[in-house]
Amino acid sequence: MILPDVRAAAERIRGHVLRTPVYEVAPGLFFKLEQLQHSGSFKVRGAFNRILSAGKLPEAGVIAASGGNHGLAVAYAARSLGVRAEIFVPTVTSPVKVAGLRALGAHITQTGSIYSEAAEAAAKRAAETGALEVHAYDQPEVVAGQGTVGLEIMEQTGGVDTILVAVGGGGLIAGITLGSGALRVEGVQEAGTATGQPGIVSATATEGGTVSDAGNARGAVGEARGEAGNVRGAGGEARGEAGNVRGAGGNARGAVGEARGEAGKARGEAGEARGEAGNAHGVAGSARGSAGEIGREGGSRVLRGEGGPRVVAVEPELTHAMHSALEAGRPVPVKVSGVGADALGATKVGVLAYDIVSRAGVESVLVSDEAIIEARRTLWEEHRLAVEHAGATAYAALLAGAYVPELGERVAVLVCGSNTDPATLVQRQG
Ligand SMILES: Cc1ncc(COP(=O)(O)O)c(C=O)c1O
């Protein structure tokens, strides 16, 4: 999947979804207000793109399993296109979402205690009826549809350095990674593509010979070499000839595995190195943005996107399928619980999402349920934004300091869902 898939999705779904507003809450801090989207979350983007890409639909219509928001989105899209929708949700799904599904006229089956159990039941049912399956996160059309959020963020803000995104099964963040230009795969045929193995990555120095793109050392595996010497492979050995630890920070960010822990460390180191190297923060923007080759696949060069932002995956401590996948080097099953579980509670990230996110050097951070609750409260009390817990998760990373922007860093926070009982936002008096 590549950026043009996202652009095609944007064309396809135009008129069916809203171009939600971006709100600059403080200089350089943007909220993308996707909780205002039809059906209360970004999920309609992927749902419409999948359904509209399918051509003639089966008589049985469409079917989906969902923690709630995807189901609402599929039900909304189906109703607006005049198609039958059957939605499977687990018992963890909130009553607000079940009521919403009912109001949209979907045929609902509530089964299993978590999303994956509902998904199994839906797959079985789809095999019986022939309905078109609209996956919650692991279909190219769904990922491309969600990616239109990334396109819009870059257009509406005039460009940001960083985008914070809540992650469940990973479709959203994968799409945004592509749509924002954080990862590009270009079909450039070149001889000697031995670098196809992830991790042996040679850097292209940036203009001015400063920090080689941090992305080069995303270093899925061990050996990363950049001209500027910013290196952190998964092995954790950092070497910097030019002292550009900011690069290493970037690397650690993206690196899989233990790198999350190290990311913090690297960021700390970056702080020190920043001043020395001169090519630290100020240039980091351009370093990040500059096209660095981070690998090859077949004849294609995998580039960290030119001008593309850093993408940060934010997950609850109690539900973190992407974090575990990046640690393990592949999607692995995790246990899910906590306040975000009804939206972010995928037990395993999608294969597509993992592939895109791991190649792009996405940084992964975790936030506690308390931090999510506090962020949701703050969004209401200070900004009058009514959101569900998942919708506040990305912001929690900023408020709780799980992600600390550098001075002058332009950050977009995706506020992604509002299917919640608004009465729970208001502190009752007396
Ligand atoms: C409000 C909200 N935010 C974020 C996500 C995560 O999206 P994804 O599963 O594509 O990672 C979901 C998924 O249902 C959601 O409902």
The ligand as a MOL file (V3000), in Angstrom:
LIG
                    3D

  0  0  0     0  0            999 V3000
M  V30 BEGIN CTAB
M  V30 COUNTS 16 16 0 0 0
M  V30 BEGIN ATOM
M  V30 1 C -12.3990 6.0230 18.7320 0
M  V30 2 C -11.3660 5.0790 18.2110 0
M  V30 3 N -10.0870 5.4810 18.1730 0
M  V30 4 C -9.1050 4.6960 17.7120 0
M  V30 5 C -9.3810 3.4070 17.2660 0
M  V30 6 C -8.2540 2.5800 16.7770 0
M  V30 7 O -8.3560 2.3000 15.4010 0
M  V30 8 P -7.6010 1.0480 14.8200 0
M  V30 9 O -8.3350 -0.1710 15.3060 0
M  V30 10 O -7.6960 1.2090 13.3440 0
M  V30 11 O -6.2320 1.0920 15.3510 0
M  V30 12 C -10.6910 2.9420 17.2910 0
M  V30 13 C -11.0120 1.6020 16.8450 0
M  V30 14 O -12.1300 1.1370 16.9620 0
M  V30 15 C -11.7100 3.8040 17.7610 0
M  V30 16 O -12.9850 3.4090 17.7980 0
M  V30 END ATOM
M  V30 BEGIN BOND
M  V30 1 1 1 2
M  V30 2 1 2 3
M  V30 3 2 2 15
M  V30 4 2 3 4
M  V30 5 1 4 5
M  V30 6 1 5 6
M  V30 7 2 5 12
M  V30 8 1 6 7
M  V30 9 1 7 8
M  V30 10 2 8 9
M  V30 11 1 8 10
M  V30 12 1 8 11
M  V30 13 1 12 13
M  V30 14 1 12 15
M  V30 15 2 13 14
M  V30 16 1 15 16
M  V30 END BOND
M  V30 END CTAB
M  END
